[in-house]
Amino acid sequence: MAALHDSAGKLALWLHLRKTFPATEDVAIPEPGQLPGPGPLLFVHLESGADDPAALAPVLQALRSSRPDLRILISGGGTSLDGLPRGTLRMPPLPDAASATRMTAQLDPAALLILGEDLPAALIADFAHRHAPIIMAESRLTGQNRRGFWKNSLTRSLFSRIDHILAPDQPSATLARDLGGRRAAIEVTGPVTDIRAPLRGNEPERLVMAQLLRERHIWLAASPTIPEAHVAIAAHQEMLQYNHRAMLIPAGVPGRIIPELTEMAAEMGMAVVLRSDDEDPCADDQILIAEEDDEMGLWYRLAPVCFMGGTLIEGEGLPPRHPFEPAALGSAIIHGPLPGPFEAEWAQLDGAGAARPVPDAEGLRKALNDLSAADQAAVLAQNARGVSTGGAAVIRHIAATVLGAIGARPVTLRAPRFWNDRKPGLAARALSPLGALYATGTARRLARGSRRRVGVPVICIGNINAGGTGKTPTVIMLAQMLDQRGVRVQIVSRGFGGSEKGPLRVDERRHKAAQVGDEPLLMSSFAPVWVADDRVAGAEAAVADGAQVIVLDDGFQDPSLHHDLSLVVADAARGFGNGLCLPAGPLREPVARGLARADLLLTIGDAAAQARFADNWGDAASGVARLTGSLDPLQMGMDWHDLRVLAFAGIGHPQKFFATLSGLGAQIIRAEALEDHQPFTQALLTRLETEARLTGTQLVTTEKDAVRLPRSFRPKVLTLPVRLRLDDAAPLADELAALGL
């Protein structure tokens, strides 16, 4: 059935994107210059007709706060959008696939954020095709009613393409899963609530009032209607029977009814003090009436229990107050069955056990009796504070997910698929003249070099292919092999990705990957490592430091330093791709020319990959001695079987790492392939940690990635180390012996 849905979904989406739309004028797409700034572009799609959605402004402000250079373009929504950050542009909705493709081609947005439950098919399909991340947030999905197999298949196809579905509640998350969302893509964040700054209060005044009212149970009736004010006074009279020191503060009551309330209280035997008389309450006063509502922040802070007016009995009075006002200031909340304009807020508070709903006046009296116990009021107030401020955490999480997805977007060009075709295709042949020029340039650079000797043997570990082939594990293996022979070995590397130019000896306790590169930092655990842009200077520094042999990491095409032994590393599965040089293929120089300068060729892969390499490249590599080996997990007593993991890797070929994990029996819930050497931004780490927590998975990465993690984050991640194992080390041992090592 899943396969049927998948096939039907693809067909349904294909037909949907190609169906005839009503005639419309061409959509005016902003020019790139209209979106100033150097940062990435975020495209935001709003639900149709949604005027000023609650999540929009705070989410955009959180994004801009963390990433000031972020450019934002909005489409959809209603006619009114307020409170947008400066520099945010709007454009009309994109009616068809052609408009969406034209927009993405012209502006190259880094990510798509969908707020609401719309499923913009053209945008989702285009962003997914470009491998740009898609995030959906604040989507309750109540309108996504399935109408038959065909409509359902289209919906499932769209949901399956969304990378992150941030559901505001569990029912929405369940529905997203039912509609085709991937389980690992869905998480429950809670809703974006209206974030309200706590009302200000006069702190010196609060201190004075708190001293005057110390040890008295205070409760507040905030902006009650006239009938509610009567009920509150009656309820207070009953409270005084078991708590004679209780005090009621009706605040925000119409001035014209104060004499009526004062008379009513007096008839019931209660003393009243008026805030407008500027008199302080004394021990004999039971009611303090505050006509104005501009001091509500003061009363919320003083009263541990608050009844919210306008919710129990309709009638004349000031407008009802926002429920999050007392919630943010630590007051336990009582409210009636009338939600007024705050239906969503009351639902959130009640659902979180953060407010006490009452049906009538009798219920109010009972609630007041219960909440006179400080512990019960404290629990309610704590829950309320969590709800009122929880929206801020949700907003931060949405922003972190978006920025993490943008950060995870490839920042360098991925290797084209045609590079790995055994025979050059049309695209490769079209680029082959440029490849020939690249090869000529490499040959001329190598011919001009005057290779310097530094007085000790130099063993170069390099490759002919661009990208990862397994050089770092090879360097580590060779360093350990030399160390076992009692030879003082040091490593020289350019420190790709690091800021230091060198020569600088790497100190793993002091340096970070951003300074010296991740590979040197990893290799420094096995032998002293020098990073240096000038390889000769790096080698000379190593010799001065006592090196008896130097292992040169990735210097096969550098002509400055003499190599006493050159070992070329290749991925057995990929071989040398289509055999062409950049940009037509993956090679830095032609295979025959490169291998003619090599002493040894090491191919890394399993038995099937080694056999494939022999079939495809055996003749081309026949002139050089060949070593074979594989990368095997280091046995550390870890039982990976059935362990649920979220695996991430920023290495040359991350799929190999994921395959190794699977081979150990790990259950990979999601695998995130990052770009080689990609920096770990705080947003990316937050997203990974949150996803792991919500999916109940363990974060796992490679050794090379682990050294780039902040030290505080490393305990949260398991590392799977691998080591190079040679099938037959004799040819390498013979070469080392010939060098006197």
C-alpha positions in Angstrom: 0.0 0.0 0.0 2.9 2.4 0.8 4.4 1.8 -2.6 1.0 2.4 -4.3 0.6 5.7 -2.4 4.1 6.7 -3.3 3.6 6.1 -7.0 0.1 7.7 -7.0 1.4 10.7 -5.0 4.2 11.3 -7.5 1.7 11.1 -10.4 -0.9 13.3 -8.6 1.8 15.9 -7.9 3.0 15.9 -11.5 -0.5 16.4 -12.8 -1.4 19.0 -10.2 1.7 21.1 -11.1 0.8 20.9 -14.8 -2.9 21.6 -14.6 -4.3 24.7 -16.3 -4.6 27.7 -14.0 -6.9 30.6 -14.6 -5.3 33.4 -16.6 -3.3 35.6 -14.3 -0.8 38.4 -14.8 2.8 37.5 -14.3 3.8 37.7 -10.7 6.2 40.5 -10.0 9.2 38.8 -8.4 11.6 41.1 -6.6 15.0 41.6 -8.1 17.9 40.4 -5.9 18.9 44.0 -5.3 15.6 44.7 -3.6 16.6 42.4 -0.8 19.7 44.0 0.5 22.3 42.3 2.6 24.8 39.5 2.4 22.9 36.9 4.3 20.8 34.0 3.1 17.2 34.5 1.9 14.3 32.9 3.8 11.1 32.5 1.8 8.0 32.5 4.1 4.6 31.3 2.9 1.6 32.3 5.0 -1.8 30.6 5.1 -4.2 32.1 2.6 -6.3 34.9 4.1 -4.4 34.9 7.5 -4.3 38.5 8.6 -1.3 39.1 10.9 -0.9 35.5 12.2 0.2 35.5 15.8 3.4 33.5 15.1 4.7 35.7 12.2 6.2 38.8 13.8 7.8 37.1 16.9 9.3 34.3 14.8 10.7 36.7 12.3 12.1 38.9 15.0 13.7 35.9 16.7 15.3 35.0 13.4 16.6 38.5 12.8 17.9 38.7 16.4 20.0 35.6 15.9 20.9 36.3 12.3 20.8 40.0 11.6 21.9 39.6 7.9 19.0 37.2 7.2 16.9 38.4 4.2 13.1 37.6 4.4 10.5 37.5 1.6 6.9 36.8 2.5 4.1 35.5 0.2 0.5 34.8 1.0 -1.5 35.8 4.1 -4.2 38.4 4.3 -4.2 42.1 3.5 -2.9 43.3 6.9 0.5 42.3 8.3 1.9 44.4 11.1 5.1 44.4 13.2 7.4 42.9 10.5 11.2 43.5 10.9 12.7 46.2 8.8 13.8 45.0 5.4 11.2 42.3 5.1 9.5 42.3 1.7 6.2 40.9 0.5 5.2 39.6 -2.8 1.9 38.2 -4.3 1.2 34.5 -4.0 2.8 32.3 -6.6 -0.1 30.8 -8.6 1.7 28.0 -10.4 4.9 25.9 -10.8 6.4 28.2 -13.4 6.2 31.2 -11.0 7.7 29.2 -8.2 10.6 28.0 -10.4 11.2 31.5 -11.7 11.3 32.9 -8.2 13.7 30.3 -6.8 16.0 30.6 -9.9 16.1 34.3 -9.6 16.5 34.7 -5.8 18.0 31.3 -4.7 16.2 31.2 -1.3 18.0 29.1 1.3 14.9 27.7 2.9 11.1 27.7 2.8 9.1 28.3 6.1 5.4 27.5 5.9 3.3 29.1 8.7 -0.1 27.7 8.9 -1.7 24.6 7.2 -1.5 25.6 3.6 0.4 23.1 1.4 1.8 25.3 -1.5 2.4 22.4 -3.9 4.5 24.3 -6.4 6.8 25.8 -3.7 7.2 22.5 -1.9 8.0 20.6 -5.0 10.5 23.2 -6.2 12.4 23.5 -2.9 12.5 19.8 -2.5 13.9 19.4 -6.0 16.6 21.9 -5.2 17.4 20.1 -1.9 16.6 23.3 0.0 15.1 22.7 3.5 11.4 23.0 4.1 10.0 23.8 7.5 6.3 23.8 8.5 5.3 25.4 11.8 2.1 26.4 13.7 0.1 24.0 11.5 -3.0 22.5 13.2 -4.0 20.9 9.9 -7.7 21.0 10.7 -8.4 21.9 7.0 -6.5 19.0 5.5 -9.5 16.7 5.2 -8.8 13.7 3.1 -11.1 13.4 0.1 -10.6 10.1 -1.6 -7.5 8.2 -2.7 -6.3 10.7 -5.3 -6.4 13.8 -3.0 -4.9 11.8 -0.2 -2.0 10.7 -2.4 -1.2 14.2 -3.4 -1.3 15.4 0.2 1.0 12.5 1.3 3.4 13.3 -1.5 3.7 16.9 -0.3 4.1 16.1 3.4 6.8 13.5 2.6 8.9 16.3 1.1 8.8 18.5 4.2 12.0 18.3 6.3 10.7 19.6 9.6 7.0 19.7 10.8 6.8 21.6 14.0 3.3 20.7 15.3 1.7 22.9 18.0 0.0 19.9 19.7 -0.1 16.1 19.7 -3.3 15.8 17.6 -1.6 17.9 14.9 1.5 15.8 15.0 -0.6 12.6 14.7 -2.5 14.0 11.8 0.7 15.1 10.1 2.0 11.5 10.4 -1.3 10.2 9.0 -1.0 12.6 6.1 2.4 11.3 5.0 4.9 13.2 7.1 8.0 11.3 8.0 8.1 10.3 11.6 11.6 11.7 12.2 10.5 15.1 10.7 7.7 15.6 13.1 8.0 17.1 16.6 5.6 18.7 19.0 6.7 22.1 20.0 3.6 23.6 21.7 1.8 26.6 20.2 3.2 30.1 19.7 1.3 32.1 22.3 1.0 35.8 22.5 4.2 36.9 24.1 3.3 39.8 26.5 5.9 41.6 28.6 4.9 41.6 32.3 3.0 44.7 33.3 5.2 47.2 35.0 4.7 47.9 38.7 6.0 50.6 41.1 8.5 48.6 43.0 8.9 51.0 46.0 5.1 51.1 46.2 5.0 47.3 46.1 7.5 47.0 49.0 5.4 49.4 51.1 2.2 47.6 50.4 3.7 44.2 50.9 4.9 45.3 54.4 1.4 46.7 55.3 -0.3 43.6 54.1 2.2 41.0 55.3 0.7 37.8 56.6 -2.7 38.6 55.0 -4.3 36.5 52.3 -4.9 38.8 49.4 -7.0 38.0 46.3 -7.7 40.2 43.3 -10.8 40.7 41.2 -9.4 42.2 37.9 -11.8 44.4 36.0 -15.0 42.7 37.2 -18.3 43.5 35.7 -20.8 45.1 38.1 -22.6 41.8 38.8 -19.2 40.1 39.3 -18.1 42.8 41.7 -21.2 42.0 43.8 -20.4 38.3 43.7 -16.8 38.9 44.7 -17.8 41.0 47.7 -20.2 38.3 48.8 -17.6 35.6 48.3 -15.1 37.6 50.4 -17.6 37.9 53.2 -17.8 34.1 53.3 -14.0 33.8 53.2 -13.6 36.1 56.2 -15.5 33.5 58.3 -12.5 31.1 58.1 -9.8 33.6 57.3 -10.5 36.9 59.1 -7.3 38.5 57.8 -8.2 38.1 54.1 -8.3 41.1 51.8 -10.1 41.6 48.5 -8.8 44.1 45.9 -11.3 44.9 43.2 -9.2 46.7 40.6 -10.3 48.3 37.4 -13.9 49.0 38.4 -16.0 51.8 37.0 -15.8 54.9 39.2 -19.5 55.5 39.3 -20.3 52.2 41.0 -17.7 52.6 43.8 -20.3 54.2 46.2 -22.6 51.2 45.5 -19.9 48.7 46.3 -18.8 50.6 49.4 -22.4 50.6 50.7 -22.8 46.9 50.0 -19.6 46.0 51.8 -20.6 48.2 54.8 -24.0 46.5 55.0 -22.2 43.2 55.2 -20.0 44.5 58.0 -16.8 44.9 56.0 -14.5 48.0 56.1 -13.5 49.5 52.7 -10.5 51.7 51.9 -10.4 53.5 48.5 -7.1 53.7 46.6 -8.3 57.1 45.2 -8.3 58.6 48.7 -4.6 57.9 48.9 -5.0 56.1 52.2 -3.0 53.0 53.2 -5.0 50.0 54.3 -4.9 49.2 58.0 -5.5 45.9 59.8 -9.2 46.5 60.1 -9.8 47.0 56.4 -11.1 44.0 54.4 -11.5 45.5 51.0 -9.3 47.9 49.0 -11.0 49.3 45.9 -8.9 50.6 43.0 -10.8 52.6 40.5 -8.1 52.9 37.9 -6.6 49.9 36.1 -3.2 51.5 35.4 -1.7 49.9 38.5 -2.8 46.4 37.6 0.9 45.3 37.5 1.1 46.2 41.2 -2.0 44.3 42.2 -1.0 41.1 40.2 2.3 41.1 42.1 0.7 41.5 45.5 -2.2 39.0 45.1 -1.3 35.3 45.0 -4.9 34.6 43.7 -6.7 36.5 40.9 -10.2 36.2 39.6 -10.4 37.5 36.0 -13.4 39.7 35.4 -15.7 39.5 32.4 -15.5 35.7 32.4 -18.3 34.8 34.9 -21.3 37.1 34.5 -21.9 39.5 31.6 -22.5 43.2 32.5 -21.2 46.7 32.5 -17.5 47.1 33.2 -14.1 47.7 31.8 -12.9 45.4 29.0 -11.6 42.0 30.3 -7.9 41.7 30.9 -5.6 39.4 29.0 -5.2 36.1 30.8 -1.4 36.0 30.5 -1.1 39.2 32.6 -1.5 37.5 35.9 0.1 34.3 34.6 3.4 36.2 33.8 3.5 37.7 37.3 2.9 34.6 39.4 -0.8 34.9 40.4 -3.0 31.8 40.5 -5.9 32.4 38.1 -9.6 31.8 38.5 -12.0 32.4 35.6 -15.6 31.7 34.6 -17.1 30.0 31.5 -17.1 33.2 29.3 -13.9 33.3 27.2 -14.6 36.6 25.5 -11.8 37.5 23.1 -9.3 35.1 24.7 -10.8 31.7 23.9 -7.4 30.3 22.7 -5.5 31.6 25.7 -8.0 30.2 28.2 -7.9 26.8 26.4 -4.1 26.8 26.7 -4.1 27.7 30.4 -6.8 25.2 31.3 -5.2 22.4 29.3 -1.9 23.0 31.1 -3.5 23.0 34.6 -2.6 26.6 34.8 -6.0 28.1 35.7 -9.1 27.2 37.7 -12.2 27.4 35.7 -15.5 27.8 37.7 -19.1 27.5 36.4 -20.8 30.0 38.7 -20.7 32.1 41.8 -20.7 29.0 44.0 -17.8 27.6 42.1 -15.9 30.9 42.6 -16.4 30.6 46.4 -15.2 27.0 46.4 -12.1 27.9 44.3 -11.2 30.8 46.7 -11.5 28.4 49.6 -9.2 25.8 47.9 -6.6 28.4 46.8 -6.3 30.0 50.2 -3.9 27.1 50.7 -0.5 28.5 49.6 0.8 25.3 48.1 -2.2 24.9 45.8 -2.0 28.4 44.6 1.7 28.1 44.0 1.3 25.1 41.7 -1.4 26.8 39.6 0.8 30.0 39.4 3.9 28.0 38.4 1.9 26.3 35.6 0.5 29.6 34.4 3.9 31.2 34.2 5.1 28.3 32.2 2.3 28.7 29.6 2.7 32.5 29.5 6.4 32.3 28.8 6.3 29.0 26.9 5.5 30.8 23.7 8.9 32.4 23.8 10.6 29.0 24.0 8.5 27.8 21.0 9.5 30.8 19.0 13.1 30.3 19.8 12.8 26.6 18.8 11.2 27.5 15.5 13.9 30.0 14.8 16.6 27.6 15.8 15.2 24.9 13.5 15.1 27.4 10.5 18.6 28.7 11.1 19.9 25.2 11.7 18.4 24.1 8.4 19.9 27.0 6.6 23.2 26.3 8.3 23.0 22.7 7.1 22.5 23.8 3.6 25.5 23.0 1.4 27.8 25.9 1.2 30.0 24.4 -1.4 29.0 22.7 -4.7 28.2 19.0 -4.3 30.0 16.7 -6.7 27.8 16.2 -9.8 26.5 12.8 -10.3 28.0 12.5 -13.7 31.5 12.6 -12.1 31.0 9.0 -10.9 29.7 7.6 -14.2 32.2 5.1 -15.5 32.0 6.5 -19.0 31.8 10.3 -19.6 28.3 11.4 -20.5 27.1 14.5 -22.4 27.7 17.0 -19.6 31.2 15.6 -18.9 32.2 15.7 -22.6 30.9 19.3 -22.9 33.2 20.3 -19.9 36.2 18.2 -21.0 38.0 21.1 -22.7 38.0 22.9 -19.3 39.2 19.7 -17.7 42.1 19.5 -20.1 43.1 23.1 -19.2 42.9 22.2 -15.5 45.2 19.2 -16.1 47.7 21.3 -18.1 47.8 23.9 -15.3 48.5 21.1 -12.7 51.3 19.7 -14.9 52.9 23.1 -15.4 52.8 23.8 -11.6 54.4 20.5 -10.8 57.1 21.0 -13.5 58.1 24.4 -12.1 58.6 23.2 -8.6 62.0 22.9 -7.0 61.4 20.3 -4.4 63.2 21.1 -1.1 64.7 18.4 1.1 64.6 18.8 4.8 67.1 16.2 6.0 64.6 13.5 7.1 62.4 11.2 5.0 59.0 12.7 3.9 56.2 10.3 3.2 53.3 11.9 1.3 49.8 10.7 1.6 47.7 12.2 -1.2 45.1 11.5 -3.8 44.2 12.2 -7.4 40.5 12.7 -6.8 39.1 15.8 -5.3 37.3 15.2 -2.0 37.5 12.5 0.6 39.1 9.2 -0.2 40.4 8.1 3.2 43.6 10.1 3.6 43.1 10.9 7.3 42.7 7.2 8.4 45.7 6.4 6.3 47.9 9.1 7.9 46.8 7.8 11.4 47.6 4.2 10.4 51.0 5.1 9.1 51.8 7.3 12.1 51.0 4.4 14.5 53.0 2.0 12.3 56.1 4.3 12.5 55.6 4.9 16.2 55.6 1.1 16.8 58.9 0.9 15.0 60.4 3.4 17.5 60.6 6.3 14.9 59.7 9.8 16.0 57.1 10.8 13.5 55.4 14.2 13.0 52.7 15.2 10.6 52.5 18.3 8.4 49.1 19.4 7.2 47.7 22.6 5.6 44.9 22.6 8.1 42.0 22.9 5.7 39.2 24.9 7.3 41.4 26.5 10.0 42.3 30.1 10.3 45.9 29.6 11.4 48.5 30.0 8.6 51.4 28.5 10.7 53.8 26.9 11.1 51.9 26.1 14.3 52.1 22.9 16.4 48.6 21.7 17.2 47.6 21.5 20.8 44.3 19.6 21.2 43.8 21.1 24.6 44.2 24.7 23.4 43.2 24.8 19.8 39.8 24.4 18.1 38.9 23.1 14.7 38.1 26.6 13.5 41.7 27.5 14.1 43.7 24.5 12.9 41.1 22.4 11.0 39.3 19.2 12.1 41.6 16.7 10.5 44.8 18.0 12.2 43.0 18.2 15.5 42.0 14.5 15.2 45.5 13.4 14.0 47.1 15.3 16.9 45.9 12.5 19.2 48.2 10.1 17.4 51.3 12.1 16.6 52.6 15.7 16.8 50.9 17.8 14.0 52.0 21.0 12.4 49.7 23.1 10.3 51.3 25.3 7.7 50.3 26.9 4.5 53.9 26.7 3.5 54.6 23.0 3.6 58.4 23.5 3.5 58.2 25.8 6.6 56.0 23.3 8.3 58.4 20.4 7.6 61.4 22.4 8.8 59.6 23.3 12.0 58.8 19.6 12.5 62.5 18.7 12.0 63.6 21.4 14.4 61.1 19.8 16.9 62.9 16.4 16.7 61.0 14.6 13.9 62.9 11.7 12.4 60.3 11.2 9.6 57.5 13.5 8.3 54.1 12.3 7.1 52.8 14.9 4.7 49.0 15.0 4.7 47.5 15.8 1.3 50.5 17.2 -0.6 50.7 15.1 -3.7 50.1 18.0 -6.1 52.3 20.4 -4.2 55.8 20.8 -5.8 57.6 22.6 -3.0 58.7 19.6 -0.8 60.6 16.5 -1.8 58.7 13.2 -1.3 60.8 10.2 -0.4 57.7 8.0 -0.6 54.3 8.9 -2.2 51.2 6.9 -1.4 48.0 7.7 -3.4 44.7 6.8 -1.7 41.5 6.0 -3.7 38.0 5.0 -2.8 37.7 1.5 -4.2 33.9 1.9 -4.8 34.2 5.2 -6.7 37.6 4.6 -8.3 38.6 7.6 -10.4 35.0 8.4 -11.5 34.7 9.2 -15.2 38.4 9.6 -15.6 38.2 13.4 -16.4 39.7 16.4 -14.6 37.8 19.2 -12.9 35.2 20.4 -13.7 34.3 17.6 -16.2 35.2 14.9 -13.6 36.6 14.5 -10.1 40.3 14.3 -10.9 43.1 16.8 -10.0 45.3 15.3 -12.7 45.0 12.5 -15.2 45.2 9.0 -13.7 48.2 7.8 -15.7 50.2 10.9 -15.0 49.4 10.9 -11.3 50.1 7.2 -10.7 53.3 7.5 -12.6 54.6 9.7 -9.8 53.3 7.4 -7.0 55.2 4.6 -5.3 52.1 2.9 -3.9 48.3 3.0 -4.6 46.0 2.2 -1.7 42.4 1.4 -2.5 39.9 1.4 0.5 36.7 -0.5 0.4 35.1 -3.9 1.0 35.7 -7.0 -1.2 33.0 -6.1 -3.7 34.3 -2.6 -4.1 37.9 -3.9 -4.5 36.8 -6.3 -7.2 34.9 -3.5 -9.0 38.0 -1.2 -8.9 40.1 -4.0 -10.4 37.6 -4.5 -13.2 37.4 -0.8 -14.0 40.9 0.5 -13.2 43.1 -2.5 -13.0 44.9 -1.8 -16.3 45.4 1.9 -15.6 46.9 1.1 -12.2 49.0 -1.8 -13.3 52.2 0.2 -13.2 52.1 0.9 -9.4 52.2 -1.4 -6.5 48.7 -1.7 -5.0 47.6 -2.0 -1.4 44.1 -2.8 -0.4 42.4 -2.1 2.9 39.1 -1.3 4.6 37.9 1.0 7.3 36.7 -1.1 10.3 34.9 0.1 13.4 37.2 0.2 16.4 36.0 -2.3 19.0 35.4 -0.4 22.2 32.9 -2.7 23.9 29.9 -0.7 22.7 26.8 -2.7 21.8 25.2 -0.9 18.9 22.6 -3.5 18.2 19.1 -2.0 18.1 20.3 1.3 19.5 18.0 4.1 18.1 20.3 6.8 16.8 20.2 10.1 15.0 23.4 10.0 13.0 25.1 13.0 11.5 28.4 13.4 9.6 30.2 16.1 7.7 32.8 14.0 5.9 33.6 13.4 2.3 31.1 10.5 1.9 28.8 10.4 4.9 26.8 7.6 3.5 29.7 5.2 4.3 29.5 6.2 7.9 25.8 5.6 8.0 26.3 2.2 6.3 28.9 1.3 8.9 26.5 2.1 11.7 23.7 0.0 10.1 26.2 -2.8 9.7 26.8 -2.8 13.4 23.0 -3.2 14.0 22.2 0.4 15.0 18.6 1.5 14.2 19.1 4.8 12.3 16.0 6.8 12.9 17.4 9.7 10.8 20.7 10.3 9.1 21.8 13.9 8.4 24.5 14.2 5.8 26.3 17.5 6.3 28.9 19.1 4.0 32.5 18.1 4.4 34.1 20.3 7.2 30.7 22.1 7.7 30.8 24.3 10.9 28.5 23.3 13.7 26.5 26.4 14.4 24.6 26.7 17.6 21.3 26.6 15.7 22.3 23.3 14.1 23.4 21.8 17.4 20.2 22.9 19.1 18.1 21.4 16.3 20.0 18.1 16.5 19.7 17.9 20.3 16.0 18.8 20.3 15.2 16.3 17.6 17.2 13.5 19.4 15.3 14.3 22.6 11.9 14.3 21.1 12.5 11.1 19.0 14.2 9.2 21.8 17.4 8.8 19.9 21.1 8.9 20.6 23.2 11.4 18.7 26.2 9.7 16.9 28.9 11.1 14.7 32.4 10.4 13.3 35.7 11.0 15.0 36.5 13.8 12.6 33.2 15.6 13.3 33.5 15.0 17.1 36.6 17.2 17.3 34.7 20.1 15.8 31.9 19.9 18.4 32.0 22.4 21.3 33.5 20.7 24.4 30.2 21.2 26.3 28.3 19.4 23.6 30.6 16.4 23.2 29.2 14.4 26.2 25.8 14.4 24.4 27.2 12.6 21.3 28.5 9.1 20.8 31.5 8.7 18.5 32.1 5.8 16.2 35.9 5.6 15.5 37.1 3.6 12.5 40.7 2.4 11.8 42.3 1.5 8.5 43.2 -2.2 8.2 45.5 -3.3 5.4 44.9 -6.7 3.9 48.6 -7.0 3.3 51.0 -4.5 4.8 54.2 -6.1 3.3 54.6 -3.7 0.3 54.4 -0.7 2.6 56.8 -2.3 5.1 59.3 -3.0 2.3 59.1 0.7 1.2 59.6 1.9 4.8 62.6 -0.5 5.2 64.1 0.9 2.0 64.0 4.4 3.7 65.7 3.0 6.8 62.6 3.2 8.9 
